[in-house]
Amino acid sequence: MDIAIVSAHELTPDTPAIARELARGHRVIMYTRCGAQGTAIEHVPAGPDVELSESDLLPYIPDFSAGLRQRWRKHRPDIIHAYSWTSGLAAIAGSEGLGVPVTQTFHAHPDDHRPAPVRRLECAIGRRARAVIAACADEESELIRMGVPRRNISVVPQGIDVERFHRQGPACPRGDRPRLLHVGHAGAASAVAALVAVPDAELVIAGGDEPGVERLRALAADHGLADRVEALGTVPHDSMPKLMRSADLVLSLSPSVPNGTAALEAMACGVPVIASAAGAHLDAVVDGVTGFLARPDRPLEVAQRIRRLLGDATLRTAIGYAAADRARSRYSLERISMELLRVYEKTCA
């Protein structure tokens, strides 16, 4: 099968990883507007070669789609998979008249406070695409409410690299305090609030830009926690396995969870997870078995689960093993690529 992957934005780490799995038996080319270089990545010039916001990117979508059309007329793919709504616009326009089916992944929850014009475009793309891939059951429900035919929706979760994220391996240095790690800026304020009710533990926060980091440090100081909260800002993805393995618990408390990658990667490392009861976490985390779910706007509820896990080493170990097993068996890149191929084959039939 000849597979074209389209990303108008800079490629996220998981996209090339999935493409490599698909390329084991198929021809895969990733078409991107900026940033990425490498084997099986084709750069389609359109606007400045820097990452742009959605609103700044829109004027360059016609140039991007024209570049795609030119390439696809010379070498027609069997299937096109667009990541993000801007990529979907370009893919649909670029494939016009070629008879190539387009599959769509929105890459963010379609009900995630999107502006009304964007929502309308997403609805149109969702109905135009031959298949729409949802990352979780919650997203599937929202796509149906948008008007996407149920028969055109397939649920394929986010895959993770279980060869990189696994139980055994080096860990970052740490002190004697129990360590909590919150991954991502969204929801980190809830983790700080929960720490008030967890004496002696430290909280490390990975993610966020400099203004966001300063706000978290100020929040920690307001709660009297400045000596127990460390906000790292952006952490390279390659460094995350060592950081996760250094933690006793990983928190992922964002109220909006399009794919649940952070929680899944922590699970793969065998670290118990306390995750917000939302979005993809509802599919990924088996509450009480592979981690705990909690309402992120209830810091005392989060703190209760933290104290329970920190106070019971046997429970932490059991949950860690169960989490690692679930991550490897259900969310490996190999399995996810096979599920994507089934969607492609069904769409092309």
N, C-alpha and C positions, 0 to 999 in steps of 0.2 A: 504494500500500500504506500502511496506517495502522500505524505502528510505535511501540510503547511500550518505552522503555528504563527499567529500574528500578535505582536505586542507593540502598541504605539508608545508605551511607556518603557522605561528601563526594566529589563528582565529581573524578576524576583528570583531568589536562589532556587526555588523549587521548580521553576519552569525548565531551565536547562537540564536539571536532574531527571525530570519526567521524560524530556526529549531523548536523553541518552538511553533510558530504558526502552522507549519506543523504537529507537534506532537499532536495537539488537536484531530486529527482523524486518525493519521497514525503512524507507527513505524519509528522513525528517529534515525540514529546513525551517528555522525560526527567522521570521522577518521582523526586524525591529527598526525603529526610527533613530535611536540614539544609544550611545553608551556601550552596548555589548560588542565584543569581538570574540572570534574563535571559530572552531570547526562547526559547520552546519548552521552558522548564524550569518544571515545576509542583511547588510545595512541598506536601508532604503532612505536616502536623504529626503528630508522634509522639514524645513525650518532649522533653527539652530541645533547643534549637536549637544544639547544639554537636556536634562530632565525638566519638563514643564508641567504646570498645573493643568487640570482639565480645561479650564476656561482659556488659558494661554495656548493650549494645544489645538483647540478647535480650528483656527484659521489655517492650520497646516494639514488637516486631515485630507482635503482634496488632493494635495501633492502626494501625500503618503499613499492614498488609494490609487492614484494614477501610476505611481511606481510599482505598486503591487500588480496592477492590471498588465502593465508592460511585461513584467516577469512571467506572469501566469499565462499570458498568450503564447509565450515561447515554450514554457514547460507547464502544462496544466496539471495541478495536483488532483488527487482523488477526493480529498477532504480538507477543509479549512477549519481550524480551531482558533477562535478569537478570544483573547483574554482582555477584559474590560470593555465598557460600552464604547469608548472611543475607538478601540481596535475593531469592535463589531461594525461600527459605521464604515471604517476603511475597508474591512473585509467584504462587506455586502456590496459596496460600490465597486471595489476592485474586481469582484468576481462576476459582475453583471454580464449576462449573456454567455457565460462560459459553462453554465450547467453544473457547477461544482457546489455541493451542499456545504453550508456553513454551520458549524456548531459554536455555541457561545457560552463562555464562562464570564460572569460579571466581576468576579474577583473581589467583590465587596457586597455585603448584604444589600439587596435592592431597596430595602426599607430603612436604610441607615441615614435618615435625615437628609435625603438628597433633594436638591432644588427641584421645583415643579417641572421646569423644562427638561432637566436630566431624566426625571422620572418618566416623562412622556417619551423621550427617546429610547429609554430602556424598554418600555412597553412595546414600542414599535419594533425594536431589534429582537426582543424575545418572541414576538409573533412571526417575524420574518425568518428567523433562523430555523433550520430543519430540526435542530436539537438544542436544548439548553441544559447545561450541566450545573446542577446545584451541589453545593458542598455539604449540605446537611438537610434533614427533614424540615427544619424551620424555614430554610430558604426555599425549599420546594413549595411549602404552603404559601409563602409570599408571592412566588412566581405565578401560582395559580390565581391568586387575588389580582395580580397585574393583568391577567387575561391570557397568559401563556397556556396553550392546551396541555392538559395533564399528560396526554400520550407523548408529547414532545419533550418531556422533562425526564432526565435521568439523574439520580443521586450518586455522585462519585466523590468521596471525601478527599481532602487534601492528603497527599502522600508525604512521608518523611523519610529521611536517609537513615535507616536503622544500622547501617555500617559505620556511620559517624556518631550517631546518638545511640549509645548502648551503655550497659551497666559498668563494664570494666574499662578502666582507662584513667589517665591522670585527672586530678582535680586542682582547682585553684587553692592557694594557701588560705587558711582561716584561723580565727582565734578559738577560744574555748566556749564562747556563747553559742547557743543554738542559732542556726542561721536560716532565715527565711529569705527567699529570693522571689521578687515580683518581676515578671517579664513583661515589658511594655509599659508605656507611659499611661495609657488609658486604664483607669481603675487603681492606679498606684496610690491615690489619695485615700481610698478605702483601706488599703493595706496599712498605711501610716496610722489611720484612725484605729484599726484593729490592734496594732502593736501596743497601744496604750494599755490594753487589758492582757498583754502577754509579757509579764515581767522577765527581764534579763535577756530576752532574745534580741538578736540584731536583724535588721531588715536591709537587704541590698536590692536596689532597684536598677534594672537594666533597661535602657530605652529612653527616648525623649530628646528634644533639642535643648539648647542651653537655657532659654527662658523657662521651659518646663522644668528643667532640673533645678533652677533657682527657686521656682515656686514650691517644689517639693521640699527643698531644704528649709525654706521659710516655714512651711507647714509643720515640718518635724520640730523646728525650734519652738513654734507656738505651742506644741503639745509637750514640750520638755523632753524631746527625744533626739536632739541633735547628735548626741554621742552614740545613738543606737541605729541611726539611719544613714546609709551611704547611697547616694544617687550617682550612678556611673555615667549616665547619658548613653549615647549610642555604643553598643558593643558589637564588634565584628561577628558575623554569624559563625565563623570558624572557631571563635573562642567560647561559644555558648556551651558546648558539651562539658568542658572543664569547669565552667562556672556553675552549671546545673549540678554536676556531681559533687560540688563543694557544699551544697545546701542540704539541710535536713528536710525542708519542704519547699515546694515551688508554688507560688500563688499566681493566678491569672484571673484578675477580677474585672476585666473590661465588661461594661454592660452590653457591648455590641461585639459579637464573636462570629465573623464570617467563615473562618476556617479552623480555628482552634489549634494552630500550629505549635504555639509555645507550650501548651499543655501536653500535646502529643509528644513533643520532643523530650519534655521532662519525664513523661511516662516511660519513654524508650530508654532513658537513662536510669530507670528504676527508682526515681525519686517521687514520693507521694505528692499528689497535686490537690490543691484546694482551688476550685475554679468557679467562676460565676455561672449560675444556673440559667444560661442563655445560649442561643444559637447553636453552634457546632459542639459546644461542650456537652449539651444534652445528649448527643449521639456518642461522643468520644469517652466520656467519663461515666463509668458505672458507679453510681453513688454508694459509698461504703465498701466497694470491692476494689476498684482501681483508683480511687481517690474520693474526694468529697465535693459536692456541689453546695454553693451557698449564695444567698442574695447579696450582691456586692454593696447595696445601700444599707445593709444591716451589719456594721462592723463588729458588734458584739456576737452576732451569729458566726461570723468569720473567725473571731477570736476563740470562740468555744471549740470550733473544729481544730484550730491550731493547737490549743492546749491539750485536746484529747490525743492528737497524734504525737506531740512532743513528749507527752507523759507515758506513752506506751510504745516501747521500742519493738516489741513483737508485732504489734499492729502495723507499725511503719514498714517493717521488713516484709510482712505478708502483702501489704498493699503495693509495695515497690515491685515485688516479683510479679504480682498479677497485672500491674500496669505495664511492665516491660513486655510481658507475654502478649497482652492485647495490642500494644503498639506494633510489635513485630509481626503478629499474625494478621492484623486487620489493615494496618496503615502503611505497610512497606511500599516503596516506590514500585517494586516488581508487581505487587498485587494491584496497585492503583493503575499502573500502565495497562495491565490486562483488562481491567474494567473499562478504561477509556477506549481500548481497541474494540471491545464489544459494542460500545456506543457508536464508534465510527462505522463498523461493519453493518450494524443495523440501519444507520442513517444512509449508507450508500446502497443498501439493498433495494 
